[in-house]
Structure formats: C-alpha cells, structure tokens
Amino acid sequence: MKDFSNKVAVITGAGSGMGRYLAILLARAGANVALCEVNKVTLAETVAMLKCYQVKVSSHILDVADKAVIEALPAQVIAEHGAVDLVFNNAGVTVDSTFEDMSEDDWDWVFNINLQAVINSSRAFLPHLKQRPEAALINTSSIFGMIALERQSVYHTAKFAVRGFTESLVKEMKNSSVQIHCVHPGHIGTNIVTNARMNKSEESASSLQRLVGKVMGLGDSQEELAAFFRNNGMHASRASQIILNGVRKNRSRIMVGTDAKLMDLCQRLTPMHYETLFPLFTLPLTLLRNKKPIKGMPCETTVVGEQTA
C-alpha cells in the first residue's frame, strides 16, 4: 500500500502515544480515521488535533477488552465512513509483578487488552478488509515479544502470542489483497508505565528499573520510572512514521527503533543470556535517541490515562 489518501483507518489506543500520532500522520496523508479509545478526555484531545486536516474523523469511546463492542465496531465504522482499509490494533497495558504474586484479575486485564482484543478485532475486520482492492491489518506486539524479563510474564505471554498469531496470518493471507504487519516497538515515549499496575507489596525493584536503572541511576518508584520512560523514549510521532513506512513497503515485521533491532540481535546471539549485553547500548541509545516530534506535528498537552502500547 503506497498511498493512504482517501483510505479509512481504524486505530485503537488513539488517545495518546503511537495511536494518536498514527492518526495525525494518516490524516496528514489524506486518510479518514476512526479513533478508538477508552479515555474520553484524551480521545477528545486527539480529535481536536485533527481539526486542521480535511478528512473525516469519527470517535468511538470503547474498551477493546469488550468482545461484543469490538464485534459491533466494523458496522459502526462502515456506517460512518463507507469502508475500512486499515486496522491498527495498537492498545496495550502492562502489570509489573512476579507471576506468583499477580492476581488473576490483573492477568486477565492485560491478556484481554493485549491479546484477545487483537484476535477479536482481526476476526471482526478481516472479512471487510478482504473486500477492498488493497488493505492492511497492523498488530502491535513489542520488543518484549522477542525477549523476556522477570516480572513481565503476562505482558510477554500476550506479546509473544500477538507475534505468533500475526505471523501466522501473514502466511495465511499472502495471496489476498490484505497486507499483514506485526510491529515491535522498542522504547517509545508513551504513558504505558504511568498507567501500569504495579504490585506494591513486593520490595524488589521492577523489571523496568533493572533494565535501565543500573545504567541511568533511577529510583524505583513508579513515578520516576514513568517519567523516565515517557521523556527518554523515541518520540511517538517518529515511531508512528516508521510504522507507516513499513506498511508502505509491505514489511510483515516492523522493528521500531535501533534498541529494538539491537535487542533482537542480542537474543539471536545469546538466546538465554541476552540481558547481559543490554548495558552495552542502553546508555548510548538513551543519550542519542531522537526525542523530538517530527516536523509539522500539532501541539499537545501532557496527558495520562492512555490505553496504548
């Protein structure tokens, strides 16, 4: 798919982060967008940021974990826009806890948003995408769909599964008009840590701190980790641009960021001890990573409460 002009794109997690900037960049490219988000405040902010573009925008306040709502979404989008050409399954959350200490409710919360929502959305939209001359389904996994750390068992389980599910679809849909893409972001500056559930009863440092804290000297509070994660990652607009370039080039696996590529390389070189190599590039990449938005992005206020990977 070389051109997004006059296409209709559905984006989950559109209230902030990559979802928001996917919407902006698609609108700038002439695509009409259906924005889906659980947080009505941040969703309204994204809608307001799109007013300068001459495209049709619809907003849908919904929880992607609600299967019935997702099943009804294609008909709503088609009623508003007439068709669906691209679907970005982008919403995601996490819990920081050991598996033994994680509640079943927390496990189900992450699993239903990060995996079941992707499956339900893919099932709901694929019949409509197949009717289009060209279409694309884009599922967001993570570099944590390639590597694993302690205290992120549910996130890894879901993201590894998204990867396997999507790569299977790539093979199944290879002779159709539908492109299938699996996205693996590295460190992107979003609010996912702000909105993560942390097991406060455990005294050990979180996996996020262990990954970067030794190099950067971070504290172990959720607020400190969230600020670091939000302010030191690749700007979400740049991540979104990489994703859209990957769709244009029909890359089934889209790696977002040099850190994602290097972590993937590390796990290929040392399949069970890759974390020992991370300090070699964590600090240099943090200092060199482009944290500024790409040119032409509308201004935004700092928001929290996102449901975005």
BARO-357634 format. One record per residue (C-alpha): residue number from 0; x, y, z; residue in one letter. Coordinates in nm, 2 decimals. Example, Ala and Ser with C-alpha at 12.3 -4.5 7.8 and 13.67 -1.06 7.14 Angstrom:
<sites>
k = 0 c1 = 1.23 c2 = -0.45 c3 = 0.78 r = a .
k = 1 c1 = 1.37 c2 = -0.11 c3 = 0.71 r = s .
</sites>
This chain:
<sites>
k = 0 c1 = 0.00 c2 = 0.00 c3 = 0.00 r = m .
k = 1 c1 = 0.19 c2 = 0.30 c3 = -0.13 r = k .
k = 2 c1 = -0.08 c2 = 0.57 c3 = -0.07 r = d .
k = 3 c1 = -0.31 c2 = 0.64 c3 = 0.23 r = f .
k = 4 c1 = -0.51 c2 = 0.91 c3 = 0.06 r = s .
k = 5 c1 = -0.88 c2 = 0.86 c3 = 0.08 r = n .
k = 6 c1 = -0.83 c2 = 0.54 c3 = 0.28 r = k .
k = 7 c1 = -1.02 c2 = 0.47 c3 = 0.60 r = v .
k = 8 c1 = -0.81 c2 = 0.37 c3 = 0.90 r = a .
k = 9 c1 = -0.93 c2 = 0.23 c3 = 1.24 r = v .
k = 10 c1 = -0.69 c2 = 0.30 c3 = 1.53 r = i .
k = 11 c1 = -0.72 c2 = 0.16 c3 = 1.88 r = t .
k = 12 c1 = -0.54 c2 = 0.34 c3 = 2.17 r = g .
k = 13 c1 = -0.59 c2 = 0.66 c3 = 1.97 r = a .
k = 14 c1 = -0.60 c2 = 0.89 c3 = 2.28 r = g .
k = 15 c1 = -0.22 c2 = 0.93 c3 = 2.31 r = s .
k = 16 c1 = 0.12 c2 = 0.78 c3 = 2.22 r = g .
k = 17 c1 = 0.16 c2 = 0.60 c3 = 1.89 r = m .
k = 18 c1 = -0.21 c2 = 0.57 c3 = 1.84 r = g .
k = 19 c1 = -0.25 c2 = 0.95 c3 = 1.85 r = r .
k = 20 c1 = 0.04 c2 = 1.01 c3 = 1.61 r = y .
k = 21 c1 = -0.07 c2 = 0.73 c3 = 1.37 r = l .
k = 22 c1 = -0.40 c2 = 0.92 c3 = 1.34 r = a .
k = 23 c1 = -0.22 c2 = 1.26 c3 = 1.28 r = i .
k = 24 c1 = 0.02 c2 = 1.12 c3 = 1.02 r = l .
k = 25 c1 = -0.26 c2 = 0.93 c3 = 0.84 r = l .
k = 26 c1 = -0.48 c2 = 1.24 c3 = 0.84 r = a .
k = 27 c1 = -0.19 c2 = 1.44 c3 = 0.71 r = r .
k = 28 c1 = -0.16 c2 = 1.18 c3 = 0.43 r = a .
k = 29 c1 = -0.53 c2 = 1.22 c3 = 0.34 r = g .
k = 30 c1 = -0.67 c2 = 0.92 c3 = 0.52 r = a .
k = 31 c1 = -1.00 c2 = 0.93 c3 = 0.70 r = n .
k = 32 c1 = -0.98 c2 = 0.80 c3 = 1.06 r = v .
k = 33 c1 = -1.19 c2 = 0.62 c3 = 1.31 r = a .
k = 34 c1 = -1.04 c2 = 0.68 c3 = 1.65 r = l .
k = 35 c1 = -1.10 c2 = 0.43 c3 = 1.93 r = c .
k = 36 c1 = -1.00 c2 = 0.49 c3 = 2.30 r = e .
k = 37 c1 = -1.13 c2 = 0.41 c3 = 2.65 r = v .
k = 38 c1 = -1.05 c2 = 0.76 c3 = 2.78 r = n .
k = 39 c1 = -1.29 c2 = 1.01 c3 = 2.65 r = k .
k = 40 c1 = -1.08 c2 = 1.31 c3 = 2.76 r = v .
k = 41 c1 = -0.77 c2 = 1.20 c3 = 2.57 r = t .
k = 42 c1 = -0.98 c2 = 1.09 c3 = 2.27 r = l .
k = 43 c1 = -1.13 c2 = 1.43 c3 = 2.25 r = a .
k = 44 c1 = -0.78 c2 = 1.59 c3 = 2.26 r = e .
k = 45 c1 = -0.68 c2 = 1.37 c3 = 1.96 r = t .
k = 46 c1 = -0.99 c2 = 1.47 c3 = 1.77 r = v .
k = 47 c1 = -0.92 c2 = 1.84 c3 = 1.83 r = a .
k = 48 c1 = -0.57 c2 = 1.79 c3 = 1.70 r = m .
k = 49 c1 = -0.71 c2 = 1.66 c3 = 1.37 r = l .
k = 50 c1 = -0.93 c2 = 1.96 c3 = 1.30 r = k .
k = 51 c1 = -0.68 c2 = 2.12 c3 = 1.07 r = c .
k = 52 c1 = -0.69 c2 = 1.83 c3 = 0.83 r = y .
k = 53 c1 = -0.95 c2 = 1.80 c3 = 0.56 r = q .
k = 54 c1 = -1.05 c2 = 1.44 c3 = 0.64 r = v .
k = 55 c1 = -1.34 c2 = 1.27 c3 = 0.81 r = k .
k = 56 c1 = -1.29 c2 = 1.18 c3 = 1.17 r = v .
k = 57 c1 = -1.51 c2 = 0.96 c3 = 1.38 r = s .
k = 58 c1 = -1.45 c2 = 0.89 c3 = 1.75 r = s .
k = 59 c1 = -1.55 c2 = 0.57 c3 = 1.94 r = h .
k = 60 c1 = -1.53 c2 = 0.55 c3 = 2.32 r = i .
k = 61 c1 = -1.48 c2 = 0.19 c3 = 2.39 r = l .
k = 62 c1 = -1.29 c2 = -0.07 c3 = 2.59 r = d .
k = 63 c1 = -1.11 c2 = -0.30 c3 = 2.35 r = v .
k = 64 c1 = -1.14 c2 = -0.59 c3 = 2.60 r = a .
k = 65 c1 = -1.52 c2 = -0.59 c3 = 2.55 r = d .
k = 66 c1 = -1.57 c2 = -0.85 c3 = 2.27 r = k .
k = 67 c1 = -1.92 c2 = -0.75 c3 = 2.19 r = a .
k = 68 c1 = -1.82 c2 = -0.39 c3 = 2.14 r = v .
k = 69 c1 = -1.54 c2 = -0.49 c3 = 1.91 r = i .
k = 70 c1 = -1.77 c2 = -0.72 c3 = 1.71 r = e .
k = 71 c1 = -2.01 c2 = -0.43 c3 = 1.66 r = a .
k = 72 c1 = -1.73 c2 = -0.18 c3 = 1.56 r = l .
k = 73 c1 = -1.69 c2 = -0.27 c3 = 1.19 r = p .
k = 74 c1 = -2.06 c2 = -0.19 c3 = 1.12 r = a .
k = 75 c1 = -2.03 c2 = 0.14 c3 = 1.31 r = q .
k = 76 c1 = -1.71 c2 = 0.24 c3 = 1.12 r = v .
k = 77 c1 = -1.86 c2 = 0.15 c3 = 0.78 r = i .
k = 78 c1 = -2.18 c2 = 0.34 c3 = 0.86 r = a .
k = 79 c1 = -1.96 c2 = 0.65 c3 = 0.93 r = e .
k = 80 c1 = -1.71 c2 = 0.61 c3 = 0.65 r = h .
k = 81 c1 = -1.84 c2 = 0.36 c3 = 0.40 r = g .
k = 82 c1 = -1.55 c2 = 0.12 c3 = 0.42 r = a .
k = 83 c1 = -1.24 c2 = 0.01 c3 = 0.62 r = v .
k = 84 c1 = -0.90 c2 = -0.01 c3 = 0.46 r = d .
k = 85 c1 = -0.66 c2 = -0.02 c3 = 0.75 r = l .
k = 86 c1 = -0.69 c2 = -0.15 c3 = 1.11 r = v .
k = 87 c1 = -0.42 c2 = -0.07 c3 = 1.37 r = f .
k = 88 c1 = -0.46 c2 = -0.29 c3 = 1.68 r = n .
k = 89 c1 = -0.24 c2 = -0.06 c3 = 1.90 r = n .
k = 90 c1 = -0.39 c2 = -0.06 c3 = 2.25 r = a .
k = 91 c1 = -0.19 c2 = -0.21 c3 = 2.53 r = g .
k = 92 c1 = -0.13 c2 = -0.22 c3 = 2.90 r = v .
k = 93 c1 = 0.11 c2 = -0.39 c3 = 3.15 r = t .
k = 94 c1 = 0.14 c2 = -0.51 c3 = 3.51 r = v .
k = 95 c1 = 0.47 c2 = -0.52 c3 = 3.69 r = d .
k = 96 c1 = 0.47 c2 = -0.83 c3 = 3.92 r = s .
k = 97 c1 = 0.60 c2 = -1.18 c3 = 3.96 r = t .
k = 98 c1 = 0.37 c2 = -1.44 c3 = 3.82 r = f .
k = 99 c1 = 0.32 c2 = -1.60 c3 = 4.17 r = e .
k = 100 c1 = 0.21 c2 = -1.27 c3 = 4.32 r = d .
k = 101 c1 = 0.00 c2 = -1.15 c3 = 4.03 r = m .
k = 102 c1 = -0.38 c2 = -1.16 c3 = 4.08 r = s .
k = 103 c1 = -0.59 c2 = -1.34 c3 = 3.83 r = e .
k = 104 c1 = -0.78 c2 = -1.01 c3 = 3.77 r = d .
k = 105 c1 = -0.45 c2 = -0.84 c3 = 3.67 r = d .
k = 106 c1 = -0.35 c2 = -1.12 c3 = 3.44 r = w .
k = 107 c1 = -0.69 c2 = -1.11 c3 = 3.27 r = d .
k = 108 c1 = -0.68 c2 = -0.73 c3 = 3.24 r = w .
k = 109 c1 = -0.35 c2 = -0.74 c3 = 3.04 r = v .
k = 110 c1 = -0.44 c2 = -1.05 c3 = 2.84 r = f .
k = 111 c1 = -0.78 c2 = -0.93 c3 = 2.73 r = n .
k = 112 c1 = -0.65 c2 = -0.59 c3 = 2.61 r = i .
k = 113 c1 = -0.31 c2 = -0.70 c3 = 2.47 r = n .
k = 114 c1 = -0.41 c2 = -1.03 c3 = 2.30 r = l .
k = 115 c1 = -0.78 c2 = -1.11 c3 = 2.30 r = q .
k = 116 c1 = -0.86 c2 = -0.76 c3 = 2.17 r = a .
k = 117 c1 = -0.62 c2 = -0.81 c3 = 1.88 r = v .
k = 118 c1 = -0.77 c2 = -1.15 c3 = 1.80 r = i .
k = 119 c1 = -1.13 c2 = -1.03 c3 = 1.83 r = n .
k = 120 c1 = -1.05 c2 = -0.72 c3 = 1.62 r = s .
k = 121 c1 = -0.87 c2 = -0.92 c3 = 1.35 r = s .
k = 122 c1 = -1.16 c2 = -1.16 c3 = 1.33 r = r .
k = 123 c1 = -1.42 c2 = -0.88 c3 = 1.31 r = a .
k = 124 c1 = -1.24 c2 = -0.67 c3 = 1.05 r = f .
k = 125 c1 = -1.07 c2 = -0.92 c3 = 0.82 r = l .
k = 126 c1 = -1.39 c2 = -1.01 c3 = 0.62 r = p .
k = 127 c1 = -1.43 c2 = -0.63 c3 = 0.54 r = h .
k = 128 c1 = -1.06 c2 = -0.58 c3 = 0.47 r = l .
k = 129 c1 = -1.07 c2 = -0.86 c3 = 0.22 r = k .
k = 130 c1 = -1.34 c2 = -0.68 c3 = 0.02 r = q .
k = 131 c1 = -1.11 c2 = -0.39 c3 = -0.05 r = r .
k = 132 c1 = -0.87 c2 = -0.37 c3 = -0.35 r = p .
k = 133 c1 = -0.59 c2 = -0.32 c3 = -0.10 r = e .
k = 134 c1 = -0.59 c2 = -0.32 c3 = 0.27 r = a .
k = 135 c1 = -0.37 c2 = -0.37 c3 = 0.58 r = a .
k = 136 c1 = -0.40 c2 = -0.52 c3 = 0.93 r = l .
k = 137 c1 = -0.14 c2 = -0.39 c3 = 1.17 r = i .
k = 138 c1 = -0.10 c2 = -0.56 c3 = 1.51 r = n .
k = 139 c1 = 0.13 c2 = -0.41 c3 = 1.77 r = t .
k = 140 c1 = 0.35 c2 = -0.67 c3 = 1.95 r = s .
k = 141 c1 = 0.67 c2 = -0.53 c3 = 2.12 r = s .
k = 142 c1 = 1.04 c2 = -0.60 c3 = 2.15 r = i .
k = 143 c1 = 0.90 c2 = -0.78 c3 = 2.46 r = f .
k = 144 c1 = 0.75 c2 = -1.02 c3 = 2.20 r = g .
k = 145 c1 = 1.11 c2 = -1.12 c3 = 2.12 r = m .
k = 146 c1 = 1.28 c2 = -1.11 c3 = 2.46 r = i .
k = 147 c1 = 1.17 c2 = -1.17 c3 = 2.82 r = a .
k = 148 c1 = 1.24 c2 = -1.02 c3 = 3.16 r = l .
k = 149 c1 = 1.13 c2 = -1.11 c3 = 3.50 r = e .
k = 150 c1 = 0.81 c2 = -0.95 c3 = 3.64 r = r .
k = 151 c1 = 0.65 c2 = -0.91 c3 = 3.30 r = q .
k = 152 c1 = 0.52 c2 = -1.27 c3 = 3.24 r = s .
k = 153 c1 = 0.17 c2 = -1.16 c3 = 3.14 r = v .
k = 154 c1 = 0.30 c2 = -0.89 c3 = 2.90 r = y .
k = 155 c1 = 0.55 c2 = -1.13 c3 = 2.74 r = h .
k = 156 c1 = 0.29 c2 = -1.40 c3 = 2.71 r = t .
k = 157 c1 = 0.05 c2 = -1.17 c3 = 2.53 r = a .
k = 158 c1 = 0.31 c2 = -1.00 c3 = 2.31 r = k .
k = 159 c1 = 0.48 c2 = -1.33 c3 = 2.21 r = f .
k = 160 c1 = 0.13 c2 = -1.46 c3 = 2.12 r = a .
k = 161 c1 = 0.05 c2 = -1.15 c3 = 1.92 r = v .
k = 162 c1 = 0.37 c2 = -1.21 c3 = 1.73 r = r .
k = 163 c1 = 0.28 c2 = -1.58 c3 = 1.66 r = g .
k = 164 c1 = -0.08 c2 = -1.50 c3 = 1.57 r = f .
k = 165 c1 = 0.01 c2 = -1.22 c3 = 1.33 r = t .
k = 166 c1 = 0.30 c2 = -1.41 c3 = 1.16 r = e .
k = 167 c1 = 0.06 c2 = -1.70 c3 = 1.10 r = s .
k = 168 c1 = -0.19 c2 = -1.45 c3 = 0.94 r = l .
k = 169 c1 = 0.10 c2 = -1.32 c3 = 0.72 r = v .
k = 170 c1 = 0.13 c2 = -1.67 c3 = 0.57 r = k .
k = 171 c1 = -0.25 c2 = -1.73 c3 = 0.55 r = e .
k = 172 c1 = -0.32 c2 = -1.40 c3 = 0.38 r = m .
k = 173 c1 = -0.02 c2 = -1.39 c3 = 0.14 r = k .
k = 174 c1 = -0.23 c2 = -1.45 c3 = -0.17 r = n .
k = 175 c1 = -0.50 c2 = -1.20 c3 = -0.07 r = s .
k = 176 c1 = -0.54 c2 = -0.82 c3 = -0.10 r = s .
k = 177 c1 = -0.47 c2 = -0.78 c3 = 0.27 r = v .
k = 178 c1 = -0.12 c2 = -0.69 c3 = 0.40 r = q .
k = 179 c1 = -0.05 c2 = -0.82 c3 = 0.75 r = i .
k = 180 c1 = 0.21 c2 = -0.65 c3 = 0.97 r = h .
k = 181 c1 = 0.35 c2 = -0.72 c3 = 1.32 r = c .
k = 182 c1 = 0.50 c2 = -0.41 c3 = 1.49 r = v .
k = 183 c1 = 0.78 c2 = -0.45 c3 = 1.75 r = h .
k = 184 c1 = 0.85 c2 = -0.11 c3 = 1.92 r = p .
k = 185 c1 = 1.15 c2 = -0.06 c3 = 2.15 r = g .
k = 186 c1 = 1.15 c2 = 0.23 c3 = 2.40 r = h .
k = 187 c1 = 0.89 c2 = 0.48 c3 = 2.28 r = i .
k = 188 c1 = 0.79 c2 = 0.78 c3 = 2.49 r = g .
k = 189 c1 = 0.44 c2 = 0.69 c3 = 2.60 r = t .
k = 190 c1 = 0.24 c2 = 0.68 c3 = 2.92 r = n .
k = 191 c1 = 0.22 c2 = 0.30 c3 = 2.94 r = i .
k = 192 c1 = 0.43 c2 = 0.29 c3 = 3.26 r = v .
k = 193 c1 = 0.22 c2 = 0.57 c3 = 3.41 r = t .
k = 194 c1 = -0.09 c2 = 0.35 c3 = 3.37 r = n .
k = 195 c1 = 0.08 c2 = 0.02 c3 = 3.45 r = a .
k = 196 c1 = -0.04 c2 = -0.17 c3 = 3.75 r = r .
k = 197 c1 = 0.25 c2 = -0.23 c3 = 4.00 r = m .
k = 198 c1 = 0.25 c2 = -0.49 c3 = 4.27 r = n .
k = 199 c1 = 0.32 c2 = -0.25 c3 = 4.56 r = k .
k = 200 c1 = 0.35 c2 = -0.54 c3 = 4.81 r = s .
k = 201 c1 = 0.68 c2 = -0.65 c3 = 4.67 r = e .
k = 202 c1 = 1.01 c2 = -0.49 c3 = 4.77 r = e .
k = 203 c1 = 1.22 c2 = -0.59 c3 = 4.48 r = s .
k = 204 c1 = 1.28 c2 = -0.34 c3 = 4.20 r = a .
k = 205 c1 = 1.07 c2 = -0.36 c3 = 3.89 r = s .
k = 206 c1 = 1.19 c2 = -0.52 c3 = 3.57 r = s .
k = 207 c1 = 1.18 c2 = -0.18 c3 = 3.41 r = l .
k = 208 c1 = 1.42 c2 = -0.05 c3 = 3.66 r = q .
k = 209 c1 = 1.65 c2 = -0.34 c3 = 3.63 r = r .
k = 210 c1 = 1.67 c2 = -0.29 c3 = 3.26 r = l .
k = 211 c1 = 1.77 c2 = 0.07 c3 = 3.27 r = v .
k = 212 c1 = 1.82 c2 = 0.17 c3 = 3.63 r = g .
k = 213 c1 = 2.17 c2 = 0.03 c3 = 3.68 r = k .
k = 214 c1 = 2.29 c2 = 0.24 c3 = 3.38 r = v .
k = 215 c1 = 2.09 c2 = 0.55 c3 = 3.45 r = m .
k = 216 c1 = 2.07 c2 = 0.56 c3 = 3.83 r = g .
k = 217 c1 = 1.69 c2 = 0.57 c3 = 3.85 r = l .
k = 218 c1 = 1.49 c2 = 0.54 c3 = 4.16 r = g .
k = 219 c1 = 1.24 c2 = 0.25 c3 = 4.20 r = d .
k = 220 c1 = 0.91 c2 = 0.44 c3 = 4.23 r = s .
k = 221 c1 = 0.65 c2 = 0.41 c3 = 3.95 r = q .
k = 222 c1 = 0.65 c2 = 0.79 c3 = 3.91 r = e .
k = 223 c1 = 1.03 c2 = 0.80 c3 = 3.85 r = e .
k = 224 c1 = 1.02 c2 = 0.51 c3 = 3.61 r = l .
k = 225 c1 = 0.71 c2 = 0.65 c3 = 3.42 r = a .
k = 226 c1 = 0.88 c2 = 0.99 c3 = 3.38 r = a .
k = 227 c1 = 1.20 c2 = 0.83 c3 = 3.25 r = f .
k = 228 c1 = 1.01 c2 = 0.61 c3 = 3.01 r = f .
k = 229 c1 = 0.79 c2 = 0.89 c3 = 2.88 r = r .
k = 230 c1 = 1.06 c2 = 1.15 c3 = 2.85 r = n .
k = 231 c1 = 1.35 c2 = 0.95 c3 = 2.72 r = n .
k = 232 c1 = 1.20 c2 = 0.72 c3 = 2.46 r = g .
k = 233 c1 = 1.17 c2 = 0.78 c3 = 2.09 r = m .
k = 234 c1 = 0.90 c2 = 1.04 c3 = 2.02 r = h .
k = 235 c1 = 0.58 c2 = 0.86 c3 = 1.94 r = a .
k = 236 c1 = 0.54 c2 = 1.06 c3 = 1.61 r = s .
k = 237 c1 = 0.87 c2 = 0.91 c3 = 1.49 r = r .
k = 238 c1 = 0.77 c2 = 0.56 c3 = 1.59 r = a .
k = 239 c1 = 0.44 c2 = 0.61 c3 = 1.40 r = s .
k = 240 c1 = 0.62 c2 = 0.73 c3 = 1.09 r = q .
k = 241 c1 = 0.84 c2 = 0.42 c3 = 1.10 r = i .
k = 242 c1 = 0.53 c2 = 0.20 c3 = 1.12 r = i .
k = 243 c1 = 0.36 c2 = 0.37 c3 = 0.83 r = l .
k = 244 c1 = 0.67 c2 = 0.35 c3 = 0.62 r = n .
k = 245 c1 = 0.67 c2 = -0.02 c3 = 0.70 r = g .
k = 246 c1 = 0.32 c2 = -0.05 c3 = 0.58 r = v .
k = 247 c1 = 0.41 c2 = 0.13 c3 = 0.26 r = r .
k = 248 c1 = 0.69 c2 = -0.11 c3 = 0.20 r = k .
k = 249 c1 = 0.48 c2 = -0.41 c3 = 0.29 r = n .
k = 250 c1 = 0.72 c2 = -0.53 c3 = 0.56 r = r .
k = 251 c1 = 0.55 c2 = -0.80 c3 = 0.76 r = s .
k = 252 c1 = 0.78 c2 = -0.74 c3 = 1.06 r = r .
k = 253 c1 = 0.83 c2 = -0.38 c3 = 1.15 r = i .
k = 254 c1 = 1.10 c2 = -0.31 c3 = 1.41 r = m .
k = 255 c1 = 1.07 c2 = 0.03 c3 = 1.57 r = v .
k = 256 c1 = 1.39 c2 = 0.18 c3 = 1.70 r = g .
k = 257 c1 = 1.76 c2 = 0.09 c3 = 1.70 r = t .
k = 258 c1 = 1.72 c2 = -0.05 c3 = 2.05 r = d .
k = 259 c1 = 1.45 c2 = -0.29 c3 = 1.93 r = a .
k = 260 c1 = 1.68 c2 = -0.41 c3 = 1.65 r = k .
k = 261 c1 = 1.98 c2 = -0.45 c3 = 1.88 r = l .
k = 262 c1 = 1.78 c2 = -0.64 c3 = 2.15 r = m .
k = 263 c1 = 1.65 c2 = -0.87 c3 = 1.87 r = d .
k = 264 c1 = 2.01 c2 = -0.92 c3 = 1.76 r = l .
k = 265 c1 = 2.12 c2 = -0.99 c3 = 2.12 r = c .
k = 266 c1 = 1.86 c2 = -1.27 c3 = 2.16 r = q .
k = 267 c1 = 1.97 c2 = -1.42 c3 = 1.84 r = r .
k = 268 c1 = 2.34 c2 = -1.42 c3 = 1.95 r = l .
k = 269 c1 = 2.27 c2 = -1.54 c3 = 2.31 r = t .
k = 270 c1 = 1.92 c2 = -1.69 c3 = 2.33 r = p .
k = 271 c1 = 1.91 c2 = -1.73 c3 = 2.71 r = m .
k = 272 c1 = 2.15 c2 = -1.46 c3 = 2.84 r = h .
k = 273 c1 = 2.08 c2 = -1.16 c3 = 2.61 r = y .
k = 274 c1 = 2.02 c2 = -0.93 c3 = 2.90 r = e .
k = 275 c1 = 2.39 c2 = -0.93 c3 = 2.98 r = t .
k = 276 c1 = 2.45 c2 = -0.74 c3 = 2.66 r = l .
k = 277 c1 = 2.19 c2 = -0.47 c3 = 2.72 r = f .
k = 278 c1 = 2.41 c2 = -0.23 c3 = 2.92 r = p .
k = 279 c1 = 2.64 c2 = -0.20 c3 = 2.62 r = l .
k = 280 c1 = 2.39 c2 = 0.01 c3 = 2.43 r = f .
k = 281 c1 = 2.12 c2 = 0.12 c3 = 2.68 r = t .
k = 282 c1 = 2.31 c2 = 0.44 c3 = 2.78 r = l .
k = 283 c1 = 2.43 c2 = 0.54 c3 = 2.43 r = p .
k = 284 c1 = 2.09 c2 = 0.49 c3 = 2.28 r = l .
k = 285 c1 = 1.92 c2 = 0.69 c3 = 2.56 r = t .
k = 286 c1 = 2.15 c2 = 0.98 c3 = 2.50 r = l .
k = 287 c1 = 2.13 c2 = 0.97 c3 = 2.12 r = l .
k = 288 c1 = 1.76 c2 = 0.87 c3 = 2.08 r = r .
k = 289 c1 = 1.56 c2 = 1.14 c3 = 1.89 r = n .
k = 290 c1 = 1.30 c2 = 1.25 c3 = 2.15 r = k .
k = 291 c1 = 1.16 c2 = 1.54 c3 = 1.94 r = k .
k = 292 c1 = 0.85 c2 = 1.52 c3 = 1.73 r = p .
k = 293 c1 = 0.88 c2 = 1.52 c3 = 1.35 r = i .
k = 294 c1 = 0.82 c2 = 1.85 c3 = 1.18 r = k .
k = 295 c1 = 0.46 c2 = 1.97 c3 = 1.13 r = g .
k = 296 c1 = 0.31 c2 = 1.79 c3 = 1.43 r = m .
k = 297 c1 = 0.03 c2 = 1.99 c3 = 1.61 r = p .
k = 298 c1 = 0.10 c2 = 2.09 c3 = 1.97 r = c .
k = 299 c1 = -0.04 c2 = 1.87 c3 = 2.25 r = e .
k = 300 c1 = -0.07 c2 = 1.89 c3 = 2.63 r = t .
k = 301 c1 = 0.07 c2 = 1.62 c3 = 2.85 r = t .
k = 302 c1 = -0.19 c2 = 1.36 c3 = 2.91 r = v .
k = 303 c1 = -0.22 c2 = 1.05 c3 = 3.12 r = v .
k = 304 c1 = -0.47 c2 = 0.76 c3 = 3.12 r = g .
k = 305 c1 = -0.39 c2 = 0.61 c3 = 2.79 r = e .
k = 306 c1 = -0.45 c2 = 0.26 c3 = 2.67 r = q .
k = 307 c1 = -0.16 c2 = 0.25 c3 = 2.43 r = t .
k = 308 c1 = 0.14 c2 = 0.03 c3 = 2.38 r = a .
</sites>
